[in-house]
Amino acid sequence: MGKIEKRWRTGMSRREALAGLASFLAASPLLHAQRDPWPLGPHRRFLGFDEMRDVFDFEPIFRANVPLSVYDYTAHGTESEFTLYRNRDAFGWVDLIDRGGVDAKDVDTSTELFGHRMPSPIMLAPTARQRTLHPDGELGMHRAATTTGTTMIVSNASSFPFTRIARAGAEGPLWFQRYATREMEPNRVALGDAQEVGSQTIVVTIDQQASYYERDLHDRHLGGTPRRVARRTPPNPPNPYRVSAGRLWYEWKLFDDLRPMCEVPMLAKGILTGEGAKKCLEHGCDGIIVSNHGGRAIDYGPSSLEVLEEVVQAVGGRVPVLIDSGFRRGSDALKALALGADGVCFGRASRWGLGAFGEEGAQRVLEILNAELRQAMAAAGVSSIAGIDRGIVKTNFP
Ligand SMILES: Cc1cc2nc3c(=O)[nH]c(=O)nc-3n(C[C@H](O)[C@H](O)[C@H](O)COP(=O)(O)O)c2cc1C
């Protein structure tokens, strides 16, 4: 056989060559990292600041502003992200009954929590590392919260220390959230510092004890986050599922140990059952936050909205019950208020605002949410928070 015939017999066909090139490109970490997890959304171009209409408008701008690893850190949920999506689905299972008859300008959204008057029950959930979203981080978020009269819960894992945020000039109400350490002394110091600079409450988060995020485990970030996950994994005892052992020791007794360190109300965050809420009260908690950590704790758990009434009934009005996870609209907040919540916290929505336009973006998100709540209350025929009752909603939970 001649040289040329041999090459035809054993060489790559054009189809094979193209297939090889395609698989090379598909496996390239560079291209992989650029891939968006979702298409760009309903708009064909990026909207400007003045075109923001609802909080979803902020998300694509935020996504375009930050590296994929930062976007994923905000967006991800645990494992299959079933609970992440269920949190949003749940709002579709609650109908608002249109009783009409109230003008939006006559609606008063003000309320009171732990003896503090607030212009609205809409609050900021504690979310970590806000400086990755915008250089101003929590300082900008606090200014936005102050401008809109919003109470901000500051994460234990904030980019700036709580004391610095509290002393930076903005004067809006702050609550401090703590992930307790097993060793009690660091808790005493952190809670003492936070209360000294005026934290109105202490929020103790007890969920997210064992979670991992598949978006991070897969190498979408050119080695960034996955390597960090691997480093965090404690080598001893060996941990085959790469689940952080950091919080696996939590027990109800934790609240007994922390209570004497709090001169302000202490809230438990991450409660999803009536039984859990009762335990919190037995162990000295002054408030409950119904939350599944925005779908970042245990996967295949219920949405927080579905279990809200169970918790409210178990608490029986003894302490305030707040809620978060999946809230994106003022009408979402109204549904929770009708099911018995006293306050509603927003996590990702506020991060989208800060990440999209900094302080002004976060402020605009809060303004939009409050305007939507007012509008939804008017449509449902209620003019005050106290006037919201179970009759304005019908639940169709599966
Ligand atoms: C990026 C991110 C970081 C978070 N960091 C914390 C935290 O440090 N402490 C905490 O108690 N909860 C934290 N959470 C959970 C939020 O407080 C809240 O439960 C959750 O965001 C509510 O769901 P949503 O994002 O759908 O509004 C975080 C949530 C997100 C999205």
The ligand as a Gaussian input file, in Angstrom:
#p B3LYP/6-31G(d) Opt

LIG

0 1
 C      -24.363000      34.186000      49.925000
 C      -25.062000      33.916000      51.207000
 C      -24.362000      33.998000      52.388000
 C      -25.013000      33.742000      53.599000
 N      -24.336000      33.893000      54.765000
 C      -24.985000      33.691000      55.936000
 C      -24.310000      33.912000      57.163000
 O      -23.144000      34.267000      57.215000
 N      -25.010000      33.688000      58.306000
 C      -26.320000      33.282000      58.304000
 O      -26.905000      33.082000      59.354000
 N      -26.966000      33.085000      57.137000
 C      -26.336000      33.293000      55.977000
 N      -27.005000      33.123000      54.802000
 C      -28.433000      32.763000      54.831000
 C      -29.306000      34.018000      54.889000
 O      -29.237000      34.614000      56.138000
 C      -30.769000      33.683000      54.623000
 O      -31.164000      32.635000      55.455000
 C      -31.021000      33.309000      53.165000
 O      -30.230000      34.085000      52.302000
 C      -32.473000      33.528000      52.834000
 O      -32.759000      33.080000      51.551000
 P      -32.785000      34.047000      50.252000
 O      -31.369000      34.274000      49.902000
 O      -33.501000      33.218000      49.269000
 O      -33.487000      35.318000      50.636000
 C      -26.381000      33.377000      53.597000
 C      -27.065000      33.305000      52.388000
 C      -26.431000      33.584000      51.209000
 C      -27.221000      33.536000      49.936000

